[in-house]
Amino acid sequence: MPDVFVAAFDGSEAGRRAVEFALSRARACGGRLVVVHVLEWSPYSFLTPEEVAERHRRRQQELDRAQAAILDPLVKEIGGQGVPVETEVRFGHIAETLATVAREREATQLFVGRTGASSVMSRIFGATVGTLAQISPVPCTIVP
């Protein structure tokens, strides 16, 4: 069974570097690449039935928009390099969702881009990346 590499992509330069590095690893070992974009969406609120229906409609619009605006252009750029590329857009907590996708896809490795933020840990890894490094079910490569 070929290796499966999961790469997080948020549209940033750090995300692009993570995808490119994962693509190079997949190409080197004849693996597959799954590029994942996570939309944060809180499931916690009290809504009327009408609001629930509207929220569901908006969720689907956001999934479609993210696929068309973020992942489809990326796949168009990186496709045709001898590596099967799949994409997923999901809602949820970013680190937890990426860990879930890695488990579901039986990934060999997870790749994320490093970004900076405000706290000491965030300045070193990025808040999401720091959490992911702790909870990932597979080796997690943090791409500078």
MDAnalysis code that builds the backbone (N, CA, C; Angstrom):
import MDAnalysis as mda
import numpy as np

u = mda.Universe.empty(432, n_residues=144, atom_resindex=np.repeat(np.arange(144), 3), trajectory=True)
u.add_TopologyAttr("name", ["N", "CA", "C"] * 144)
u.add_TopologyAttr("resid", np.arange(1, 145))
u.add_TopologyAttr("resname", ["MET", "PRO", "ASP", "VAL", "PHE", "VAL", "ALA", "ALA", "PHE", "ASP", "GLY", "SER", "GLU", "ALA", "GLY", "ARG", "ARG", "ALA", "VAL", "GLU", "PHE", "ALA", "LEU", "SER", "ARG", "ALA", "ARG", "ALA", "CYS", "GLY", "GLY", "ARG", "LEU", "VAL", "VAL", "VAL", "HIS", "VAL", "LEU", "GLU", "TRP", "SER", "PRO", "TYR", "SER", "PHE", "LEU", "THR", "PRO", "GLU", "GLU", "VAL", "ALA", "GLU", "ARG", "HIS", "ARG", "ARG", "ARG", "GLN", "GLN", "GLU", "LEU", "ASP", "ARG", "ALA", "GLN", "ALA", "ALA", "ILE", "LEU", "ASP", "PRO", "LEU", "VAL", "LYS", "GLU", "ILE", "GLY", "GLY", "GLN", "GLY", "VAL", "PRO", "VAL", "GLU", "THR", "GLU", "VAL", "ARG", "PHE", "GLY", "HIS", "ILE", "ALA", "GLU", "THR", "LEU", "ALA", "THR", "VAL", "ALA", "ARG", "GLU", "ARG", "GLU", "ALA", "THR", "GLN", "LEU", "PHE", "VAL", "GLY", "ARG", "THR", "GLY", "ALA", "SER", "SER", "VAL", "MET", "SER", "ARG", "ILE", "PHE", "GLY", "ALA", "THR", "VAL", "GLY", "THR", "LEU", "ALA", "GLN", "ILE", "SER", "PRO", "VAL", "PRO", "CYS", "THR", "ILE", "VAL", "PRO"])
u.atoms.positions = np.array([
    [0.849, -1.185, 0.000],
    [0.000, 0.000, 0.000],
    [0.892, 1.246, 0.000],
    [0.645, 2.178, -0.890],
    [1.500, 3.375, -0.951],
    [1.295, 4.272, 0.272],
    [2.354, 4.996, 0.604],
    [2.270, 5.945, 1.710],
    [1.263, 7.031, 1.388],
    [0.582, 7.498, 2.429],
    [-0.371, 8.601, 2.305],
    [0.169, 9.757, 3.131],
    [0.343, 10.884, 2.482],
    [0.817, 12.081, 3.163],
    [-0.312, 13.097, 3.210],
    [-0.572, 13.619, 4.396],
    [-1.613, 14.628, 4.577],
    [-0.916, 15.966, 4.789],
    [-1.318, 16.961, 4.017],
    [-0.748, 18.302, 4.150],
    [-1.859, 19.301, 4.428],
    [-1.664, 20.113, 5.453],
    [-2.615, 21.170, 5.775],
    [-2.350, 22.358, 4.863],
    [-3.426, 22.946, 4.347],
    [-3.260, 24.120, 3.490],
    [-4.327, 25.145, 3.822],
    [-3.862, 26.333, 4.207],
    [-4.783, 27.415, 4.568],
    [-4.717, 28.578, 3.587],
    [-4.004, 28.403, 2.499],
    [-3.870, 29.469, 1.514],
    [-2.658, 30.359, 1.750],
    [-1.938, 30.145, 2.854],
    [-0.781, 30.984, 3.190],
    [0.486, 30.449, 2.521],
    [1.539, 31.255, 2.568],
    [2.841, 30.820, 2.049],
    [3.367, 29.651, 2.877],
    [3.155, 29.683, 4.188],
    [3.590, 28.572, 5.047],
    [2.863, 27.292, 4.652],
    [1.583, 27.391, 4.378],
    [0.814, 26.237, 3.936],
    [1.296, 25.717, 2.599],
    [1.625, 26.625, 1.695],
    [2.138, 26.232, 0.376],
    [3.464, 25.482, 0.521],
    [4.327, 25.957, 1.406],
    [5.606, 25.267, 1.622],
    [5.370, 23.855, 2.160],
    [4.402, 23.720, 3.058],
    [4.084, 22.398, 3.607],
    [3.591, 21.462, 2.507],
    [2.719, 21.964, 1.639],
    [2.199, 21.149, 0.533],
    [3.322, 20.759, -0.412],
    [4.169, 21.703, -0.761],
    [5.265, 21.406, -1.689],
    [6.230, 20.381, -1.113],
    [6.518, 20.486, 0.184],
    [7.420, 19.513, 0.813],
    [6.760, 18.139, 0.865],
    [5.477, 18.089, 1.226],
    [4.752, 16.818, 1.250],
    [4.695, 16.206, -0.149],
    [4.489, 17.039, -1.156],
    [4.461, 16.571, -2.539],
    [5.803, 15.951, -2.928],
    [6.892, 16.586, -2.526],
    [8.217, 16.047, -2.854],
    [8.450, 14.707, -2.151],
    [7.991, 14.569, -0.921],
    [8.125, 13.300, -0.188],
    [7.272, 12.218, -0.850],
    [6.046, 12.576, -1.250],
    [5.161, 11.605, -1.907],
    [5.759, 11.147, -3.234],
    [6.310, 12.089, -3.976],
    [6.926, 11.760, -5.267],
    [8.119, 10.828, -5.061],
    [8.915, 11.089, -4.040],
    [10.123, 10.301, -3.788],
    [9.819, 8.847, -3.444],
    [8.677, 8.597, -2.819],
    [8.392, 7.216, -2.400],
    [7.170, 6.618, -3.091],
    [6.650, 7.290, -4.112],
    [5.501, 6.756, -4.836],
    [4.219, 6.795, -4.027],
    [4.095, 7.789, -3.159],
    [2.916, 7.899, -2.304],
    [1.831, 8.775, -2.886],
    [0.792, 8.982, -2.071],
    [-0.334, 9.839, -2.439],
    [-0.346, 11.046, -1.509],
    [-0.930, 12.137, -1.979],
    [-1.034, 13.363, -1.194],
    [-2.497, 13.722, -0.989],
    [-2.851, 14.020, 0.251],
    [-4.178, 14.519, 0.588],
    [-3.989, 15.915, 1.168],
    [-4.527, 16.913, 0.489],
    [-4.422, 18.298, 0.949],
    [-5.728, 18.642, 1.664],
    [-5.598, 19.140, 2.894],
    [-6.768, 19.405, 3.729],
    [-6.837, 20.878, 4.104],
    [-8.022, 21.443, 3.946],
    [-8.297, 22.809, 4.388],
    [-9.390, 22.720, 5.452],
    [-9.132, 23.321, 6.617],
    [-10.094, 23.249, 7.723],
    [-10.689, 24.627, 7.969],
    [-12.013, 24.661, 7.990],
    [-12.746, 25.880, 8.323],
    [-13.210, 25.757, 9.770],
    [-12.838, 26.724, 10.585],
    [-13.307, 26.687, 11.972],
    [-14.765, 27.131, 12.008],
    [-15.584, 26.340, 12.683],
    [-17.013, 26.612, 12.754],
    [-17.508, 26.064, 14.068],
    [-17.969, 26.914, 14.921],
    [-18.431, 26.474, 16.230],
    [-19.772, 25.766, 16.130],
    [-19.860, 24.556, 16.696],
    [-21.138, 23.852, 16.700],
    [-22.006, 24.265, 17.891],
    [-21.470, 25.121, 18.757],
    [-22.153, 25.437, 20.009],
    [-22.958, 26.721, 19.930],
    [-24.244, 26.579, 19.727],
    [-25.160, 27.704, 19.838],
    [-26.571, 27.151, 19.840],
    [-27.460, 27.901, 20.413],
    [-28.853, 27.490, 20.484],
    [-29.597, 28.177, 19.347],
    [-30.143, 27.366, 18.448],
    [-30.753, 27.906, 17.247],
    [-32.168, 27.375, 17.080],
    [-32.976, 28.172, 16.415],
    [-34.317, 27.730, 16.049],
    [-34.189, 26.763, 14.869],
    [-35.231, 26.005, 14.561],
    [-35.159, 25.121, 13.387],
    [-34.850, 25.872, 12.092],
    [-35.381, 27.089, 11.953],
    [-35.101, 27.884, 10.753],
    [-33.628, 28.289, 10.703],
    [-33.086, 28.651, 11.873],
    [-31.668, 29.037, 11.926],
    [-30.764, 27.840, 11.642],
    [-31.166, 26.659, 12.100],
    [-30.396, 25.453, 11.820],
    [-30.356, 25.193, 10.312],
    [-31.488, 25.329, 9.645],
    [-31.544, 25.128, 8.194],
    [-30.659, 26.142, 7.469],
    [-30.737, 27.405, 7.890],
    [-29.913, 28.454, 7.280],
    [-28.432, 28.178, 7.529],
    [-28.102, 27.770, 8.735],
    [-26.705, 27.482, 9.073],
    [-26.182, 26.331, 8.218],
    [-26.996, 25.304, 8.026],
    [-26.583, 24.174, 7.194],
    [-26.326, 24.642, 5.753],
    [-27.203, 25.483, 5.233],
    [-27.030, 26.015, 3.879],
    [-25.739, 26.823, 3.780],
    [-25.472, 27.668, 4.795],
    [-24.253, 28.482, 4.798],
    [-23.005, 27.612, 4.918],
    [-23.087, 26.552, 5.703],
    [-21.939, 25.641, 5.830],
    [-21.579, 25.062, 4.471],
    [-22.589, 24.601, 3.740],
    [-22.322, 24.015, 2.430],
    [-21.736, 25.053, 1.482],
    [-22.227, 26.281, 1.545],
    [-21.674, 27.346, 0.706],
    [-20.203, 27.588, 1.041],
    [-19.865, 27.578, 2.330],
    [-18.475, 27.785, 2.747],
    [-17.579, 26.636, 2.281],
    [-18.070, 25.404, 2.379],
    [-17.301, 24.257, 1.892],
    [-17.036, 24.390, 0.392],
    [-18.075, 24.722, -0.361],
    [-17.942, 24.884, -1.807],
    [-16.992, 26.023, -2.157],
    [-17.106, 27.146, -1.442],
    [-16.244, 28.296, -1.690],
    [-14.785, 27.967, -1.410],
    [-14.524, 27.295, -0.291],
    [-13.147, 26.935, 0.057],
    [-12.557, 25.987, -0.980],
    [-13.347, 25.041, -1.428],
    [-12.870, 24.103, -2.453],
    [-12.508, 24.861, -3.730],
    [-13.410, 25.726, -4.173],
    [-13.208, 26.447, -5.436],
    [-12.125, 27.520, -5.350],
    [-12.059, 28.231, -4.240],
    [-11.138, 29.367, -4.142],
    [-9.758, 28.998, -3.615],
    [-9.661, 27.936, -2.832],
    [-8.386, 27.618, -2.189],
    [-7.777, 26.325, -2.726],
    [-8.533, 25.244, -2.711],
    [-7.943, 23.957, -3.074],
    [-7.878, 23.697, -4.568],
    [-8.919, 24.026, -5.311],
    [-8.898, 23.761, -6.755],
    [-7.731, 24.468, -7.463],
    [-7.469, 25.769, -7.177],
    [-6.320, 26.408, -7.824],
    [-4.984, 25.756, -7.448],
    [-4.868, 25.312, -6.191],
    [-3.640, 24.643, -5.769],
    [-3.443, 23.341, -6.528],
    [-4.480, 22.535, -6.624],
    [-4.386, 21.257, -7.321],
    [-4.066, 21.472, -8.794],
    [-4.617, 22.521, -9.376],
    [-4.316, 22.842, -10.772],
    [-2.813, 23.121, -10.945],
    [-2.226, 23.798, -9.955],
    [-0.792, 24.121, -10.010],
    [0.090, 22.908, -9.792],
    [-0.255, 22.067, -8.819],
    [0.646, 20.977, -8.448],
    [0.312, 19.655, -9.125],
    [-0.812, 19.584, -9.812],
    [-1.193, 18.355, -10.500],
    [-0.236, 18.038, -11.631],
    [-0.282, 16.798, -12.086],
    [0.545, 16.402, -13.223],
    [1.999, 16.197, -12.884],
    [2.304, 15.988, -11.604],
    [3.693, 15.763, -11.211],
    [3.937, 14.318, -10.796],
    [3.041, 13.435, -11.224],
    [3.237, 12.021, -10.949],
    [2.780, 11.576, -9.567],
    [2.060, 12.434, -8.856],
    [1.568, 12.103, -7.519],
    [0.052, 12.266, -7.502],
    [-0.668, 11.200, -7.132],
    [-2.117, 11.362, -6.978],
    [-2.417, 12.354, -5.855],
    [-3.243, 13.358, -6.159],
    [-3.573, 14.395, -5.178],
    [-5.079, 14.409, -4.959],
    [-5.477, 14.344, -3.700],
    [-6.874, 14.465, -3.315],
    [-7.006, 15.660, -2.384],
    [-8.218, 16.167, -2.248],
    [-8.445, 17.291, -1.343],
    [-9.639, 17.010, -0.441],
    [-9.626, 17.685, 0.697],
    [-10.755, 17.643, 1.624],
    [-10.906, 19.017, 2.252],
    [-12.151, 19.437, 2.405],
    [-12.473, 20.639, 3.173],
    [-13.379, 20.170, 4.292],
    [-13.028, 20.546, 5.513],
    [-13.827, 20.144, 6.671],
    [-14.009, 21.311, 7.623],
    [-15.041, 21.181, 8.437],
    [-15.271, 22.124, 9.524],
    [-14.756, 21.515, 10.814],
    [-14.256, 22.362, 11.719],
    [-13.868, 21.881, 13.037],
    [-12.675, 22.624, 13.586],
    [-12.214, 22.149, 14.737],
    [-10.983, 22.660, 15.336],
    [-9.846, 22.190, 14.434],
    [-8.968, 23.079, 14.054],
    [-7.983, 22.768, 13.023],
    [-7.109, 21.575, 13.389],
    [-6.440, 21.619, 14.533],
    [-5.523, 20.537, 14.900],
    [-6.261, 19.214, 15.058],
    [-7.393, 19.236, 15.739],
    [-8.149, 18.007, 15.939],
    [-8.653, 17.430, 14.611],
    [-9.089, 18.295, 13.723],
    [-9.598, 17.841, 12.428],
    [-8.478, 17.242, 11.580],
    [-7.321, 17.877, 11.579],
    [-6.194, 17.324, 10.825],
    [-5.777, 15.962, 11.381],
    [-5.765, 15.821, 12.697],
    [-5.436, 14.530, 13.315],
    [-6.469, 13.474, 12.920],
    [-7.729, 13.866, 12.879],
    [-8.793, 12.940, 12.483],
    [-8.619, 12.493, 11.038],
    [-8.343, 13.438, 10.154],
    [-8.136, 13.089, 8.737],
    [-6.941, 12.139, 8.606],
    [-5.872, 12.408, 9.333],
    [-4.692, 11.532, 9.277],
    [-5.052, 10.111, 9.708],
    [-5.848, 9.988, 10.766],
    [-6.282, 8.655, 11.209],
    [-7.177, 7.984, 10.164],
    [-8.177, 8.729, 9.683],
    [-9.128, 8.167, 8.717],
    [-8.445, 7.729, 7.422],
    [-7.487, 8.492, 6.974],
    [-6.794, 8.193, 5.716],
    [-5.634, 7.223, 5.903],
    [-5.412, 6.801, 7.166],
    [-4.283, 5.938, 7.492],
    [-2.990, 6.534, 6.960],
    [-2.805, 7.810, 7.268],
    [-1.644, 8.552, 6.782],
    [-0.349, 8.031, 7.391],
    [0.707, 8.227, 6.637],
    [2.050, 7.900, 7.077],
    [2.655, 9.086, 7.808],
    [2.306, 10.282, 7.350],
    [2.899, 11.497, 7.895],
    [1.978, 12.678, 7.620],
    [2.091, 13.677, 8.494],
    [1.294, 14.898, 8.395],
    [2.250, 16.075, 8.260],
    [1.931, 17.001, 7.357],
    [2.787, 18.158, 7.104],
    [2.001, 19.443, 7.350],
    [2.596, 20.363, 8.093],
    [1.980, 21.664, 8.345],
    [3.040, 22.750, 8.231],
    [2.602, 23.931, 7.840],
    [3.518, 25.064, 7.746],
    [3.627, 25.781, 9.078],
    [4.790, 26.310, 9.358],
    [5.024, 27.043, 10.606],
    [4.714, 28.517, 10.384],
    [3.939, 29.068, 11.295],
    [3.661, 30.502, 11.288],
    [3.919, 31.054, 12.674],
    [4.043, 32.339, 12.808],
    [4.269, 32.957, 14.107],
    [2.996, 33.557, 14.660],
    [2.993, 33.820, 15.965],
    [1.859, 34.479, 16.624],
    [2.383, 35.207, 17.853],
    [1.622, 35.239, 18.944],
    [1.995, 36.116, 20.046],
    [2.705, 35.453, 21.221],
    [2.247, 34.337, 21.740],
    [2.869, 33.731, 22.918],
    [4.192, 33.078, 22.553],
    [4.939, 32.653, 23.564],
    [6.230, 32.016, 23.315],
    [6.047, 30.767, 22.453],
    [5.122, 29.900, 22.814],
    [4.878, 28.680, 22.025],
    [4.420, 29.044, 20.626],
    [3.542, 30.015, 20.532],
    [3.050, 30.421, 19.220],
    [4.160, 31.022, 18.382],
    [5.064, 31.760, 19.010],
    [6.182, 32.330, 18.245],
    [7.107, 31.238, 17.734],
    [7.218, 30.148, 18.478],
    [8.092, 29.057, 18.048],
    [7.412, 28.213, 16.977],
    [6.180, 27.788, 17.212],
    [5.507, 26.859, 16.305],
    [4.251, 27.410, 15.650],
    [3.516, 28.249, 16.313],
    [2.163, 28.600, 15.905],
    [1.225, 27.802, 16.789],
    [0.145, 28.393, 17.241],
    [-0.740, 27.734, 18.203],
    [-1.290, 26.415, 17.664],
    [-1.763, 26.405, 16.450],
    [-2.317, 25.189, 15.871],
    [-1.235, 24.134, 15.686],
    [-0.097, 24.542, 15.203],
    [0.992, 23.603, 14.948],
    [1.493, 22.996, 16.252],
    [1.600, 23.803, 17.301],
    [2.030, 23.281, 18.598],
    [1.072, 22.228, 19.124],
    [-0.215, 22.479, 18.996],
    [-1.223, 21.511, 19.423],
    [-1.138, 20.259, 18.567],
    [-1.040, 20.430, 17.273],
    [-0.987, 19.294, 16.364],
    [0.234, 18.417, 16.636],
    [1.376, 19.030, 16.913],
    [2.583, 18.259, 17.214],
    [2.368, 17.363, 18.431],
    [1.490, 17.775, 19.331],
    [1.227, 16.989, 20.536],
    [0.181, 15.907, 20.328],
    [-0.807, 16.134, 19.450],
    [-1.912, 15.184, 19.326],
    [-1.897, 14.350, 18.050],
    [-1.015, 14.624, 17.133],
    [-1.004, 13.908, 15.862],
    [-0.798, 12.418, 16.075],
    [-1.602, 11.585, 15.392],
    [-1.437, 10.142, 15.515],
    [-0.290, 9.585, 14.664],
    [0.309, 10.430, 13.847],
    [1.421, 10.036, 12.982],
    [2.501, 11.096, 13.093],
    [3.717, 10.813, 12.633],
    [4.748, 11.849, 12.662],
    [4.273, 13.117, 11.972],
    [4.560, 14.240, 12.584],
    [4.120, 15.544, 12.089],
    [5.345, 16.366, 11.730],
    [5.457, 16.724, 10.473],
    [6.569, 17.538, 10.006],
    [6.132, 18.985, 9.954],
    [6.859, 19.831, 10.674],
    [6.578, 21.264, 10.695],
    [7.546, 21.905, 9.708],
    [7.002, 22.429, 8.634],
    [7.813, 22.973, 7.544],
    [8.028, 24.461, 7.774],
    [9.306, 24.889, 7.857],
    [9.581, 26.321, 8.085],
    [9.252, 27.172, 6.869],
])
